[in-house]
Amino acid sequence: MMAHRPRSRRIPLPRLVLAAVLAAFILLDLSPQAVVSARAIPDYRFGAVETYANPDAATELGAGWTRITFEWARIQPGSPDEWIVSPISDDVLDNEIALGRQVVGLLITTPGWATDSERGGGVPQGLYLPIDDPNNHWANFVRSITTRYAGRIDHWTIWNEPEIFPDSPDATWGGSTEDFIQLLRVAYLVAKQANPNAVIHMAGLSHWHNDLWFGQFLDLLVADPGARANNFYFDVATLHLYHEPEKIYEITSLYYQQMRERGISKPIWIAETNAYLSRVSEDEQAFFMFQAFALEIAAGAQRIGVYKMADTATDSAADPEPFGLVRADGGRRSAFTAYRFAAVYLAGFRGGTWSRRDTISQVTVDRGDKTTLVLWTRSPSAQRVMIASRTTEALLVDVYGSVRTIHPERGYYDVTLSGARCAQGTPDCAIGGAPVMLVENAPVSAITAPLPASPTPSDLEDIPTPTSTPTPTPIIIPTSTPTPTPTSTPTPTSTPSPTSAPTPTSLPTPTIVPLPTSDIPPGRPWLLIGALALVLGGAAATAGGRRFPRR
């Protein structure tokens, strides 16, 4: 039985006004000491692997897409008649989708009963049979899983790092390159048949295990008489690139070039990127986020995914390296904050250019009516850099969460950059010095003054190189640029040039909004508007007992 609701009593207008104003100030928390945890609108082009391991942290991070690994050997371990829901339940998947993240499924590992051991580990039995033959076990599995998840998961990556030699402990594929192409061919044809909206991703390649593999793979594809008519059996090329941001740029550009030379036009997603904590400090891992994101955009990557969201209990067996942005105990690494701010101040990117590459790296990111410059040193020495201004002020953002407004003097911003933490005399550091972002509310094309001469070494004598993590200044993250709903199948019209910092033409044009100029937390301005509307417009007419829904 529904409980009797007591009649609401009329509230005097002056008291209502006072309460509304006080509520607005409490909710906005305008005190300068306040540290606001704001959830930015995610740009779907920035993601993290396995966000379901900590979905709340992933939302705080601003991850707009994620990857989930579906192991065939776990789903049908004993026979084709089994179907074990793994690795996540439908409820967990639906929660990821409800939180606004696009999900990419990764298909990998062949169960023992379905393996063609004569061809090699991972190669399914019946792989070369017609796709409608019941003994083509791979075709049956792909058909079942793409049908089951159609509409919830439309993007599917076919296998993982097949270029790794079979004798490596990291190997997942024991067949030939020709066998892998057949695996990809069957998956492409079956998935498109089962779900017309399916987008097929080429397996992620690590490059360093076999840097010749991709070119050989492409040559075999081009020689296949049916490949061109079937989009070369994949819609997206995928890379897994780690540790050295500048080499990531060069490799990504190289892969675009290899496709272009063969008349193949595909977007590239960098589905895994990070810096190993066995090689670098946590601070340098944070530096990596700004530097790598900027250079990956400049190289033409259409999406970026960090491996991975959080350290988990199973990592000790599979990935003992602590890759997670979030520790197993829930604590955030510095890279978490760096990613979060990078995703905000690079949101809505349309392309980028590695516009300076000497003692200083400068990447210029085009965000429509905004421009973000990412700056860092490439040597152990601190550097001073003069940046020609496009407008009258900019935000200066660092990896630790400090955001402050700076103004140009006589047309230039004067920015000091810390030296990189590599050995003195090293010609190029794997990860440069602490990077900053210079964010202007002006387009890249805005007119700037000519650059002055670079500072001399004597100008830098008193510039210290920090040796410890600075204490972040309390800030409020502005809401990032809203981005359009992604289309299901990417259709790039050209591929970028590796020598001219490519700008992909297939990226959707986002709706650009001005940078916030106030300290009102994102997501809360409506509270102030609602309170003022209540006071000025509706209070007198509706104060006599009308109830308003809670938010």
N, C-alpha and C positions, 0 to 999 in steps of 0.2 A: 504494500500500500504506500502511495506517495505521501510523505509527511506534509502537514499543513504549512504553507509558507507564510510567515508573519507579514502583515502589511508594512510596507516601507513607510517611514515617516518623512515628512517634508523637512528638508535641510535649509536653514536660512541662507540667502544668497551671499552675504559677506563671509560667512564661515566657509561656504563652498569655494569662494574665490581664494581665500587664504589656503585652504587645503589643497586646491589644485596647483597653486603656485609652488607651495612647499614640496608637493609630490614631484613636480617637474624638476626642481633643483636636486632633490634626493636621487631621482632616477638618473639624471644626467651626470651627477657627481663631478661638478666643475672644478673641484679643488685641484691645485697644481700638483699635489702630492699623489693624486689618485693614479693607480696603475690599472688600466682597463684591459680586460681580455676580450678583444673584439673579434667576431667571426666575419671575415671578409667574404664577399661573394666569390666563389671559386671560379677561376678561369679553367675550363675543362682541359686545357692543354698542359696543365701541370698536374702530375699525379704521383702516386707512390704505390709500390707493390704491397699487396695484402693489407690494405687499410682496415679490413675487418678485424685485424688483431687488436686494434684500438680505435674504434670508429669515432669516439668523441675527440680524441687527439687529432685524428685525420681531418675532422671538420674544422677544428681550431687551426690546423695547419693550412687549410685552404686547398686540399687535394680535390681536383675535379674529376679524376679518373683513377682506376686501380686495375691491377691484374690479379687474377685468381688462377692457380694451377690445378687443373683437373687431370689426375693421373689415371689413365685407363686401367693400369694394373691394380689400382685400389677400387675402382668402380665395378669392374668385372674380374675379380681376381681368380675365380675358379672356372667360369664358363660364360658363354654368351647369354645365358638365361638369367644371370644375376644383374642387379642394378643397386649398388650401394651408394647412397647420396654422400658424396665426398668432394671437397674437404669441408664444405659448409652446408648448413641447412638452408632450405628455401626461405625461412624467416630471416636468417642473417643476410642472405642475398637481397631480399626485399628491403631490408633496412639500409643496405648500402645504396640501393637505387633511390629510396625515399630521401636519403641525405644528399641527393643530387650528384652522385658519382656515376660516371659511365664505367661499365665493367667490361674488361677484356679477358676472355678465357684463354688459357694456355693448355694445349693438349699435348701430352707426353707420356712415355713409358708404356711398353707393350706387355700384357700379362704373359706368363710362361706358356699357357695353353695356346696362345695365338702367335707365338714367335716363330719365325722361319730361321732356325739356328744355322742353316747352311749359308744363308746370305749375311747373317751377322746380327748382333744384339740390337733389339729395337725394331727390326724389319718384320712386319706382320706377314703371316701366311696368307696366300691368296691375293697379294697386293697387286699383281698384274692381271688378275681376272677382271671382267667387266664390272662396273660399279653396281650393277643390279644383281650380280651373282651372289647367292647367299653364303658362299664360301670366301668372299672377300670380306674378311673380318673387320678390317680397318674402315671400309666403306660403311658397314653396318653400324659400327660404333659412332662414326662421325654423323651419320644420318640420325641416330637416336639422340645424341646430345645436342645437336644444333636444333632439332625439332623441339626437344624438351624445354630449352631455354630461349626459344625464339621470342623476340620482343623484350626480353630482360637482358640477354647477352646476345648481341649481334656481331661482335668483333671476336674473331678466333685466331690465335697465333698457333701455327703448326710446328710443333717441336721446339727444342731449345738447343742452340749452339751445336748444330750437327757437324760443323767443321773441325771439332776437336778430334784428334786422332784416337782410334779405338783403344790404343794401349795406355792412354792417359787415364788417371783415376777420376778425372772430371768428365769423361766421355759419356754421352747419352745415346750415340748413334754408331752402330757397328757396320752399317751397310755402306755401299758406294754412293757417290754423288748422284749417279743415275737412279739408284734406288730411292734416294731422298726426293728427287724430282717427281718420281712416280707417287710417293707418299703425298707430296704437295698437290699433284695433279688430281689424285682421287679425292682428297679433302676439298679442294676448290670446287670440283664439279658436283660432288654430293651436297656440300653445304649450300651452294647456290640453288640447287634443286629443292632442298628441304626448306630453306629460308631465303627468299629472294632478296632480303635486306642484309644478308650476311656479308661481312667484310673480312677477307682472309689476309692475315699478316704472315709474311715470310718469317721463318724462325729467326730469333734474335742471334746475331753473330758477335763474337767477342773480338774478332780480327786477329789478335796477337797469337792465337794458337796456330793459325794457318792463314797468313795474309794474302795468299793466292787463291783461296777457295772461292771467294765470291765471283771473281772474274771467270774462273772455270765453270762455275755454276751457271753464270749468265750465258757463256758461250754454248753450253749444252741446251739451254732454253731456246736461244735464238735458232739453233739447228733443228729444233722440234717443229715439224710442219704444222702442228695444231696449236702451238703455244700462243702465237700472236692473236689468233682468233678468239682465244680464251683469256686474254689479258695477261698472258704469261703466268697464269695460275696463281697470281697473288695481287693484292691491292695496295699493300703497304710493305715497305722494306723496314727492317728492325735491326737496331744495333744495341749492344751492351758494352758501354765504354766507361772506363774507370780512371780515377787517380790523377791524370795529367790533363787539365783543361785545354791547353794549346794543342796537344796531340789529338784530343777528341775533335777539335775543329778540323784539323787536317784530315783525319780519317773519314769524318762525315762528308767533307768536300770530295774526297777521293771516291767514295761510294756513289755519290751523285754523278761524278764524272764517268765512272765505269758504266753506269746505266745509260747515260746520255750517249756515250760512244757507240752503244749497241741499239740505239733508237728506242730505249725503254724509259718511260716517264712514270716514276712512282714517288710518293712522299716518303720521307724517312722519319720514323719515330725512334727516339732514343729511350727505350723501354727500361733500361737499367743504367744508372749512373751513380757514382759515389766515390769516396776516397777511403782507402783501407786504414783503419785505426791502428793496424800493426805497423804502418809506414809513417803516418802523420799524427799530429796531436789533434785533440778535439777542436782546438781553435782553427787549425789548418783545414780540418774537415768543413768547418763553417765557412772559411774563406773559399773553399772549393765550390760551395753552393752558388755564391754570387758569380764567380768567375766562369764556372762550367755552364750555368744557365745562359749567361750572356753569350758565350762563344758558341754554344749549341744553337742558339737562335740565329746568330750571325752566319753559321754554316748552313742554315736552312732547315734544321729539325722542326717538324711541325708539332710534335709533342715531346714532353720530357717526363720521365718517370724515375723516381729515386728508389733504389733498392737498399733498404726497404722501410716500411713504416715502423716496425717495432721488433726488438729482440724477443724471441720466444723460446720456450723450453726445448723445442725440437731442434733448435739451431746447433746445439752441441754436436749432433750427429751429422747434420746436412751442411750447415754453414757456421763453423765455429767462430768465424770472424764476426765481431759485433758491428753489424751494418746499420742497425736500427736508428732512426731519428729519435725514437723513444727507447729508453732502457727497459729491461725486463721488469724492473721495479716500478715502472711508470714515470721515472724522471726523464726530463727532456735534455737531450744533448744540445750543445751550442748550434749544431747544424739545423736543429728543428727551428730555432728562431730565425736563422739565416734564410732557410727555405721559405718560411712564412712571409718574411719581408720581401724576398725576391718575387714570390708569386703575386704580391700586391703591386709592387712598383714596376713589374714587367708585364702585368696583365694587359690584354688587348694588343699584344705586339703584332706588328704587321711585317716585320723583318728587322734585320740588323746588319751592321757593318763593323768589321774589326778595323777601326779607322786610325788607330795608332799602335805601333808595335816596335818600340825601341826600348829605352830603359823603363818606359811606362806602357802598359796596355790600356787602350781605351776602346770600348765597344759602344757604339751608338745604336740605340734601339728605337725604332720608329713605332710609336703608339698612337698614330693618328694625330690628334691635336695636342699630344704630349710627347716629350722626348726624355728618355732615360739614358744617361751615360754611366757606364760601369768602368771604374778606374782602379788600377792597382800597379804596384811596382813589379818589375821583372828581375830585380837583383837585390842583394842584401842591403843596399844603400837606400836611405830615405830620399824621397824626391818631392820637389815642389812643382806643381803643374798649374798653368794659367789656362782657364777654359773660357773661351769667348761666349758671352751670354746671348741667349735668344730672347730673354725677357728680363724683368726687373728683380726677380728673386727665384730661388730654387730651394728644394728640400735636399739636405745632405743626410744620407741614410747609411748606417753601418750594420755589420752582421750581428751585432749584439742587441739590436733593438733601439738604438738611439736615432732619433729623427729631429733635426733642427733646421730652421730657415736661415739661409745665407743670402747675402746681396752682393752683386758685382760692384767693383770699383773701377770706374772709367771703362766699363764694358767687359770686365773679366772677373771670373771667380778665381780666387787664390786658394788652392787646396793642397794640403800637405799629406803625403802618403807614406806610411811606414814601410820600412824595408822588409823584404821577404826573409823567412827564417831558414835559409839554406846556407851552406858553407860559403865563407868569403872566397871570392874568386870563381865561384860556379857561374858559367856563362848564362845559363838559363835555369831558373828554379822550376821544379815540377809544379809546385803551387806557389803563386806569387804572394806578395805581401797582403796585409789586411785591406780588402777592397772597400770601396764606397760607391754608392749610387748618387748621382746628381740628377734630380728629377725636376724638369721644367714644364710648365703649363704652356707649351708652345710647340708647334710642329718642327720636324727636322729641317724643313725648308726655310725656316725663319732666318732672316739675314743676321749674320754676326760680323763683328769686326775682325780684321786680320790678327792673327796670333802674334804676341810679342816674342822676343827672343827667349829661349829657355833659360832658367836660372843657372848660374855658375855653381861649381862645387862649393865655393865659399859661402853661398847663400844657405847651404844646408848643414853647416858645421854644428849648429845648435839644435838640430832636429833630432830628438831621441827616437829610438826604435822600441816600442813597448815590448815588454817581456812577459806581461801577464794580462789576463782578460780584464778589460775595463768594466767598471760598474755601469750597467745600462741606465740611461736617463729614462725615467718614467715617461711613456708616450701613449698615444692613442693611434692605432692603425687605422688609416682611412679605408673606407669601403673601396674595394678594387673595381676596376672597370667591368661592368656586366658584359658577358660574352654570349653570342647566340647559341641556340641549341645546336649541337653538332649534327651534321648530316651523316647518314649511315655509311655511305660509300664515298671515300675521297676521290676526287677527279682532278688531279693537278693538270694544268695545261703546259707546264714546262718544269724543267729541273734546274736548280741553281748552278751557277758556275763556281768551281772550287777556288778560282783565283780572284774572285771579286766579291767575296762575302755575300752569298746569294740571298735573294729575297723570294721565297716561294710565292707563286701567284695563285695557288689554290686555297689559301687561307681565307675563311669567311671574314668579312669586314665587321668588326664589333661596333656596338653603339658606344661612343665615347662620352664620358661625363667629366666635368671639370674636377680638378683636385680639390678636396675639401680645404677650406681655409679656417675652419673653426675647430674647437676641441670637443665637439659633440660626438660621442661614440657612435659608430655605424650601427644601424639597427635600432637606435633609440631616438633619432629626431622625430619620429612619428609620435613619441610620447609627449614631447614638448608641444608639437602641433595639436595633438589631441587635447592636452590640458588647456592650451590657449583658446582652442575652439570651444571647449566646454565653458570657459570663463566668459569669452566675449560674445559668442554666438548663441549657445544653447542653454546657458545656465538659467537665465531668467525665465525662459519658456518651459524648461523641462525639469527644473530643480524639485518640483513637487512629487518626488517619489519615483522617477523613472530609474530603472536599473540599467547599468551598462555592463557588457560582458567583460570578464577579466581576460587580460592578455597573458 
